[in-house]
Amino acid sequence: MKKLSRGDLLKGCARGGVLAGILGLCAVLNNREEKFECDNRCGRCSKNNNGICALGLK
């Protein structure tokens, strides 16, 4: 088995940290939800929509 140098270890840790940061950012952006208040402009609002427009109108 090949010995791992200190430089290779640091490079591997840096790559892992960058990858973890990118994956974390993607997870945050994916779970983000935009909510719009319904003002009944389209006439499709109901009491069960919790104030969120079904068509995404602002």
Rosetta blueprint (number, residue, H / E / L):
1 M L
2 K L
3 K L
4 L L
5 S L
6 R H
7 G H
8 D H
9 L H
10 L H
11 K H
12 G H
13 C H
14 A H
15 R H
16 G H
17 G H
18 V H
19 L H
20 A H
21 G H
22 I H
23 L H
24 G H
25 L H
26 C H
27 A H
28 V H
29 L H
30 N H
31 N H
32 R L
33 E L
34 E L
35 K L
36 F L
37 E E
38 C L
39 D L
40 N L
41 R L
42 C L
43 G L
44 R L
45 C L
46 S L
47 K H
48 N H
49 N H
50 N L
51 G L
52 I E
53 C L
54 A L
55 L L
56 G L
57 L L
58 K L
